[in-house]
Amino acid sequence: MWDYSEKVKEHFFHPRNVGEIEDANAIGEVGSIACGDALKLYLKVGEDERIDDVRFQTFGCGSAIASSSALTEMIKGRTLNEASSVTNQDIARYLDGLPEEKMHCSVMGMEALEAAIANYRGIEIEEDHEDEGVLICKCYGVTDEKIKRTVRENNLHTIDEVTHYCKAGGGCTSCHPEIEDMIHDVWNEPKDARPTAPFPAEAPSIAVSTAPAPGGGMTNLQRIARIQETIAAEIAPALRADGGDLELIDVDGHTVKVHLQGACSSCPSSSMTLHQFVENRLIEALGDPELKVEEV
């Protein structure tokens, strides 16, 4: 389990400024539930562009909640120009540090603030240079521009560090060579001096029936194989990044039975994780809109 500071625990168990502002005049939204983390930041900006009120809604792990809570405390009462100087490193320092594997939570807070300020000033977030970049990590929707920026701003030199700060490369690992090349381009390091990326863990195997599956044109065996592959390559890495995990128990027709483990087993957002993340990923992978995921 991660080693959290007392300040992180305090902001997780007693988060500040949770909720929404109905008459907010600046909103920043980053991430997505499909990727495992999402944050929506509401600002009420008054005279002299001063932040009179700020609230947040987040979906994610304890570090995501703590980072969002800390951010709201740091920027309340500041002008937009003052708030725009807050970096993800500032958020981590405010919390007396974050585990390296959780630094992406502080990055998400910084990006939500940037998006909210852009929204207030009438800048279309789609015009941001990072959104115009080439999609590198399909598992988490991270572009080359975002990876390069994260590498520069946080002095990163390994694939693992990039994953910790922006999640890129934390899924199927097929983008590792491209991430490695981008790190090289940023720092101009000799390529043969960099560590080799790890291979992904193999999917667990379970005994299954080979009887035809209901719909979808696949046998039960084929469906199980596709489910195992999706869990191992996309779902489990995302859950493990937040201290959780998932075990496939059984497949019965359109019903996939799983067991949440680690931090996911006691998380108040576990139901949302199960249905809006796990279930949606499996529906997409199998092309079966009737698929349901059950926890057992």
Summary of the structure (lengths in Angstrom):
residues: 296
radius of gyration: 20.4
end to end distance: 23.3
largest distance: 68.5
contacts: 969
relative contact order: 0.10
helix: 47%
strand: 19%
